[in-house]
Amino acid sequence: MTSSPNIRLGTRGSKLAMWQSTWVKRALETLGCTVQLVQIKTEGDIATGSLSQIGGQGVFTKRLQIALQNNEVDLAVHSLKDLPTLDAEGLSIAAIPERETTFDAFVSNKFNTFADLPAGAVIGTGSVRRGAQLLHLRNNLKIADIRGNVDTRLRKLDDGDYDAIVLAAAGLTRLGWKDRIAETFVPDVLLPAVGQGALGLETRSDDGATNAAVGLLNHPDSFHAAMAERHMLRALFAGCLAPVGARTSMINGKLTLTGVVLSTDGQTRVEATASDSADQYAPLGQRVAKKLIASGADRLLDIPPT
């Protein structure tokens, strides 16, 4: 990096978003950058109702992207799983730092494990993907929508609105609430969301100074894995709210990607896996998507014919 730019970092104001953005701010400051946090409210922060009712994909990211495009900020930090797979005009993902755990967490004040839940128990989740997979594992449970930031969801659980909730272990870990996790679902059982546990650092594509600085925070293995997942989701014509899960593993530079698509009731499930060298993450994601479509994913996601 030839210079140390002044960077305006756009962030949501939630506890988790502020933790993530502050972490990026400090990392950039160690590289000599001057970083100013700029809080921006997104549609997802303002509106009520389920995510599908308030617009779904992009509700937590679009306003940040507009701020980037309008030169109000120079960098936006996203939870990558919330970021639409199609790049916004003039913007790109400059870096993905080392990924936190991708596991989903089972949180309950009454039960120690998912298996302990009695028939009819109410599980809160805001994710169609989680709901479909939980119903696939056990169709005798009730999946109930839950909205709000991590602390809000924990409070609703503590108020007795749900028997258990399921959310990303990464958020609980980052916020210091790892002790609330009763059990983690390994990715072989409950496939994570595309990009789960990863941060997406988005910039204007032509902002060379910011891109050079932010690029130093990139973790190649995390970038290749998460981008393979995103290319799979893009090729499925599916958004971040679709019942699609993914898991990746990296061994000696070889990247393996598994994707799963379910019906929303969890009764139908298709899965596909492929491997390739890490730098072939884009065609790898597309290949897994094609295998899923060949197995019937198009009927579950209403994919347009080619």
Buried (B, 14 or more C-beta within 10 A) or exposed (E): EEEBBEBBBBBBBBBBBBBBBBBBBEBBEEBEBEBEBBBBEBBBBEBEEBBEEBBBBBBBBBBBBBBBBEEEBBBBBBBBBBBBBEBBEEBBBBBBBBBBBBBBBBBBEBBEEBEBBEEEBBBBBBBBBBBBBBBBBBEEBEBBBBBBBBBEBBEBBEEEBBBBBBBBBBBBBBBEBEEBBBBBBEBEEBBBBBBBBBBBBBBBBEBEBBBBBBEBBBBEBBBBBBBBBBBBBBBBBBBBBBBBBBBBEBEEEEBBBBBBBBBBEBEBBBBBEBBBEBEBBBEBBBBBBBBBBEBBBBEBBEBEEE
